[in-house]
Amino acid sequence: MSFVDTLNNLKTTLESNANLQAFCQEKWGKALTVKKVFKQRSEVLIGELPIVLITRPERRSEEGLVRRKDNTHTVRLYAGFHQPDREKALDETIGLEEAIDTAVMADNLLGGTAANTSFTSSQNDEGLFHPVYFQVIDFDILKRA
């Protein structure tokens, strides 16, 4: 099984998570769009928000037990939304991050396509591009070969 299958499962997980979609509908009146891409944030149109862009910038390989080769993939999610009210932006940034984390970690095996998934870090743009807000959320996904 390819790591592409794992990424496809992650995409489906985010698209179909009822709580995450409900959060987006409640806050921005739109469904969340999820894409696997190599796309710069500057290329995202306001009409596409809220959005999660899935990338895989790194793979680390380690020899596992019994000559099994394990690969840890860094999966980076770029999550963005449009919010004209600066007073709401921080709460919505945190809420979106928590909803994404809950959706991903509900099945840390990603439908049996991964050996483990763990949150590693997140960072937001601190409103630099108001009224559009983005954050990056990193997960490490262990894939056994």
C-alpha positions as CSV (number, residue, x, y, z in Angstrom):
1,M,0.0,0.0,0.0
2,S,1.4,3.4,-1.0
3,F,1.5,6.5,1.2
4,V,-0.8,8.0,-1.4
5,D,-3.5,5.8,0.1
6,T,-2.8,7.3,3.6
7,L,-3.0,10.8,2.2
8,N,-6.3,10.0,0.5
9,N,-7.7,8.6,3.7
10,L,-6.6,11.8,5.5
11,K,-8.4,13.9,2.9
12,T,-11.5,11.8,3.2
13,T,-11.4,12.0,7.0
14,L,-11.3,15.8,7.0
15,E,-14.0,16.1,4.3
16,S,-16.4,13.7,6.0
17,N,-15.9,14.6,9.6
18,A,-19.3,15.9,10.8
19,N,-18.0,18.0,13.6
20,L,-15.3,19.7,11.5
21,Q,-17.9,20.4,8.8
22,A,-20.4,21.7,11.3
23,F,-17.8,24.0,12.8
24,C,-17.1,25.5,9.4
25,Q,-20.8,25.9,8.6
26,E,-21.4,27.6,12.0
27,K,-18.5,30.0,11.7
28,W,-18.3,30.8,8.0
29,G,-21.5,29.4,6.5
30,K,-19.6,27.2,4.1
31,A,-18.4,23.6,3.9
32,L,-14.7,23.0,4.3
33,T,-12.7,22.4,1.1
34,V,-9.8,19.9,1.4
35,K,-7.1,19.6,-1.3
36,K,-3.9,17.7,-1.7
37,V,-1.6,20.2,-3.4
38,F,1.7,22.0,-3.8
39,K,0.0,25.4,-3.8
40,Q,1.3,28.6,-2.3
41,R,-1.1,30.3,0.1
42,S,-1.1,33.4,-2.1
43,E,-2.8,31.3,-4.8
44,V,-5.9,30.6,-2.7
45,L,-8.9,32.7,-3.5
46,I,-11.1,34.1,-0.8
47,G,-14.0,32.2,-2.4
48,E,-12.2,28.9,-1.7
49,L,-12.2,29.5,2.1
50,P,-12.4,27.7,4.5
51,I,-9.8,25.4,3.2
52,V,-7.3,22.8,4.2
53,L,-4.3,22.2,1.9
54,I,-2.6,18.9,2.5
55,T,1.2,18.6,1.7
56,R,3.9,16.1,2.5
57,P,7.2,18.0,2.7
58,E,9.3,15.3,4.4
59,R,9.9,11.6,4.8
60,R,12.3,10.1,7.3
61,S,13.4,6.5,7.1
62,E,14.5,4.2,9.9
63,E,15.2,0.6,10.0
64,G,12.6,-1.1,12.2
65,L,12.5,-4.3,14.0
66,V,13.1,-7.6,12.1
67,R,14.5,-5.7,9.1
68,R,11.2,-3.9,8.5
69,K,11.6,-0.4,7.1
70,D,9.5,2.3,8.8
71,N,9.0,5.7,7.3
72,T,7.8,8.7,9.2
73,H,6.1,11.3,6.9
74,T,5.6,14.9,8.0
75,V,2.2,15.9,6.7
76,R,1.6,19.6,6.8
77,L,-1.9,21.0,6.7
78,Y,-2.4,24.7,5.7
79,A,-5.8,25.7,7.2
80,G,-7.3,29.0,6.2
81,F,-10.5,31.0,6.6
82,H,-11.9,34.5,5.9
83,Q,-13.0,36.6,8.9
84,P,-13.5,40.3,8.6
85,D,-14.0,40.7,12.4
86,R,-10.6,40.7,14.0
87,E,-12.2,40.1,17.4
88,K,-13.4,36.6,16.3
89,A,-10.2,35.5,14.4
90,L,-8.2,34.1,17.3
91,D,-11.1,32.0,18.7
92,E,-11.8,30.7,15.3
93,T,-8.2,29.9,14.6
94,I,-8.0,27.8,17.8
95,G,-11.4,26.3,17.2
96,L,-10.4,25.2,13.6
97,E,-7.2,23.7,14.9
98,E,-8.9,21.8,17.6
99,A,-11.6,20.5,15.2
100,I,-8.9,19.3,12.7
101,D,-6.9,17.7,15.5
102,T,-9.9,15.9,16.8
103,A,-10.9,14.7,13.3
104,V,-7.4,13.4,12.5
105,M,-6.8,11.8,15.9
106,A,-10.1,10.0,16.1
107,D,-8.5,7.3,14.1
108,N,-4.7,7.6,14.4
109,L,-4.3,4.5,12.1
110,L,-6.1,6.4,9.3
111,G,-8.3,3.6,8.3
112,G,-5.5,1.0,8.6
113,T,-3.3,2.9,6.2
114,A,-0.8,4.1,8.9
115,A,0.9,2.6,11.9
116,N,0.5,5.8,13.9
117,T,-0.4,9.5,13.6
118,S,0.8,12.1,16.1
119,F,0.4,15.9,16.3
120,T,3.8,17.6,16.2
121,S,3.2,21.4,16.0
122,S,1.1,24.3,14.8
123,Q,1.7,27.9,14.0
124,N,-0.5,30.7,12.8
125,D,0.1,33.9,10.9
126,E,-1.1,36.1,13.8
127,G,-3.5,37.9,11.5
128,L,-0.8,39.3,9.3
129,F,-3.0,39.1,6.2
130,H,-6.4,40.1,7.8
131,P,-9.1,39.4,6.8
132,V,-7.7,36.0,5.7
133,Y,-6.2,33.9,8.4
134,F,-4.0,30.8,7.9
135,Q,-2.3,28.3,10.2
136,V,0.0,25.4,9.6
137,I,-0.6,22.1,11.5
138,D,2.0,19.3,11.3
139,F,1.4,15.7,11.9
140,D,4.0,12.8,11.8
141,I,2.5,9.7,10.2
142,L,4.3,6.4,10.7
143,K,4.0,4.1,7.7
144,R,5.4,0.6,7.8
145,A,6.8,-0.9,4.6
